[in-house]
């Protein structure tokens, strides 16, 4: 019982630490794209401050915000979507070129005041 409680506490503290100082505007800039804005990963990663990996959610802001309202609570301020979203993962390869792959999947996001502030994960993320 003590071990389970300690693990749960660690997970909740990690989630809280990830969202400290995070804003919806930051989340939107890093992760939300409209279908017509999807180009290649090089262009999409241009303003990511030397990140090697990023996931973009290809949907409307309203639908993503809705996950904070009716998603499945996962503990702390994390919510899992009930439906799949179109996601686009961009990754920097060994050749220093970005490659991307589109994948439909559920998302887990941290929410503050009913808006997403941190992209937690999607199950097929490598």
Secondary structure by P-SEA (a helix, b strand, c coil): caaaaaaaaaaaaaaaaaaccccaaaaaacccccccccccccccccccccccbbbbbcccaaaaaaaacccccccccbbbbccccbbbbbbbccccbbbbbbbbbbbbbbbccccccccccccccc
